[in-house]
Amino acid sequence: MNRNIIEGNWKQLKGKVKQNWGKLTDDQLDIVAGKRDVLAGKIQEAYGCSQDEAEKQISDWEKMDKDVNRH
């Protein structure tokens, strides 16, 4: 899933993001608006992790979501 897909499908993906990162509020997700770098920053804030860890979590989530949607 690339950056444009995340931004273009944000309304559909927002619920999945909320399921995966439940500490993120609806207001935070509205600010994210599908922007991967902003999502990483919000994950860092909410979970107290590094930027690298937040990016890894997003990448892992994208791979998992891609695999789930294939089946």
N, C-alpha and C positions, 0 to 999 in steps of 0.2 A: 504494500500500500504506500503510495508516495504522497508527498506533501499536498499536491493538488487534489488528490482523492479525499484526503482528510478534510480539507477546507470545503470542497464541493459537496460532500455528503455529511456535513457536520450535524445537521438535524437528526439524521438517522443514527449517526455514531454516538451522539451525546449520551443516550441512554446506556450504551455499552460501556462508555468511558465511566459513567457514574457507577455501574455495577462493579467495574474493576478497581476504581479508586473512590470508594465510598465516602472518604473524608472530604472530597471536593464538593463544594456547595453549588447550587444552581447558579448563583451569582458569579462564582468563579468560572464555571463552564460557559456562561454567557460572555465573559471577558475573553476566554480562550478562543471562541469563535472559529475553531478548527485549525488554529495556528499551532503547529507542533512545538515550536520553541516556547510559546507562552504556556502550553500544556505542561511541558517539562518544568518550567519555573513554578507553576502551581503545585505540581507533584512534589517538588523540592520543598516548598513552603509547608505543605500539609503533612508530609511524611519525614521531614528532616533528613533527606538524603542528598547526595552529591548530584551535580548536573549529569555526570557520567552514568550514575545509577538510574536517574530519572529517564535518560535517553535509552538505556538498556531496557528498562521496564516497558517503555513505549514500543521499542522494536520487538520485544518478545510478545507483547500484546498484539501488535500488527500481524506477526507471523501466526499466532494462535487464531486470531479472527479470520485470517485468510484461509487457514486450514479448515476451520469450522464451516465457513461459507462454501467450500468446495463440495462438501458432502451433502 
